[in-house]
Amino acid sequence: MSVYVYDYPRPMVTVDAVVFSGRDRNRQVALIRRKNNPFAGSWALPGGFLDMEETLDAAAARELEEETGLAGIPLKQFYTFGDPGRDPRGRSISVAFYGFIPLPAPLGAADDAAEAAWFPVSDLPPVAFDHDKIIFIAQQVFQG
């Protein structure tokens, strides 16, 4: 394993997955309840840190499956979020993906998710980080 030393700090890179189900007024999104700080107990999108030898696509699929049990869902990269202060642990850049399944599948929380559930997009609970912004932009991009 190599150790890198740089003159400048480096940001953390994460991925977030916005998975929609249903159509129009019945559209829902899969969220997880965070088990750990920051924002322990808060609802959030499935996601997490990019592993060093992992592609962004693989990281998004891995985090989605680890935290919700959803697997095999085609995910499409749609935006990168990097505003300073979006993560209290430090500078974080998140690459966001969206996916769609016609009917809500059962969710099974695991890894660092205490719970996983579907929520109507029109009536979301308060969410951690800037995940409200990520969900809003995903809705604008997703045309399903």
N, C-alpha and C positions, 0 to 999 in steps of 0.2 A: 504494500500500500504506500502510495506516495503522499508526502506532506508538502503542501504548497504554502509559501510565505509571500505575501504581496505587500506593496507599500500602501495600498488602499483597501478599505473594508469591502467585502463582497456581500451582496444580498442573498437571502434564502430564496430558493425557487420551489414553488408549490404548484399543485394542480387542483382544480375544483371541477366537479361534475354536476351539471344541471340536467336531471332526467325528468322529462315531462311525460304525463299520461293523460288520456282523455282529450276531448275537443272543446273549443269555444268556452262557454261558461262552466263546463265541467272539467276544465284543465286542472291538473294537479302537479305538484312537484315533490320529489323525494327529499326529505331532510333527515338529518341525524341529530340526536342530542349528544353534545360533547361530554365525554367522560372526564377529560383532563383540562387543566388550565392552559392557556387563557380561555375564558368564557365557559368554564365547566358548568354543565347543566343547561346551557343555551342551545337552541336549535341552530344548525348550520348545514351547509352543503357538504356532501361527502367529498373528501379531499385530503391532501396531505403533502408531505415533502417528496420531492423527486430524489430517487436513489442515484448515486454517482454513475452507474453503468446502465441506466434505464432511459428509454425514449420517453418523451412526453406522453404519447399515446398509451404506451404500456403503463405508465404511472397512473394516468387517469382511470384506466380499466382496472388496475390493481386496487386502487383506493376505493373505487365504487364497489367492487366485489367484497373487499375486506370489511367495509363499514355497513353495507346494506344487503349483501348476498346476491345482488343483481350482477349477472355475468352475460357476456355475449351480446351486449347492446352496442350497436354502432355509435360511436361518439365522434363528434366533429368539433374541432378547435374553432372558437369564434372570437376570442378577445383576450387581451393580456391586461391585467390589473396591477398597477404598481405605484399607487399614490403613497407617499411617505406617511407613516403613521397608521397604515391599515392593519398592522399586526403589532401588538404591544411587545412581542419578543424581539423585535428588530425589523430592519428593512426586509420586506418580503415582496416578491413578484410572483403573481399567480397566473398561470395559463389556464383559461377556462374552456370547458368543453360542454356541448349539449348533446342529448340523445332523446329518443322518443320510443315509448312502447304504447300500443293502443289501449290496453287495459292495465290498471295498477296491479302489479305482481306482489305477492307477499314479500315483505322485507324482514331481514334478520340481522339485527345489530350485532356487531362483533368488533374486534380490535379495539380502537379507542372510541367507539360509539357505544353509548349506554342504551340507546333506543333508536329506532328508525321508523318513520311514518310518512304517509302521503298527506299533503296539505293542499287545499284549494289555493290556486295562485291568487285568487281574489280575496283571500282571507288568511294571510300568512301570519305566523307568530313573529315576535321580534327575533331577529337572527344575529348571529355573531359576525364580527369583522365587518366587511363591506358586502356581505352576501346578498343583502337586499338590492344593491346596485347590480351585482352580477346577475341575479334572477331577472331584474327589470330589462337589462340589455339582452339577455338570452331570449326573453319573450319577443323583443323587437326583431331579433335575427331569425328566430324559429318561425317558419311559415306553415307548420303542419296543422 
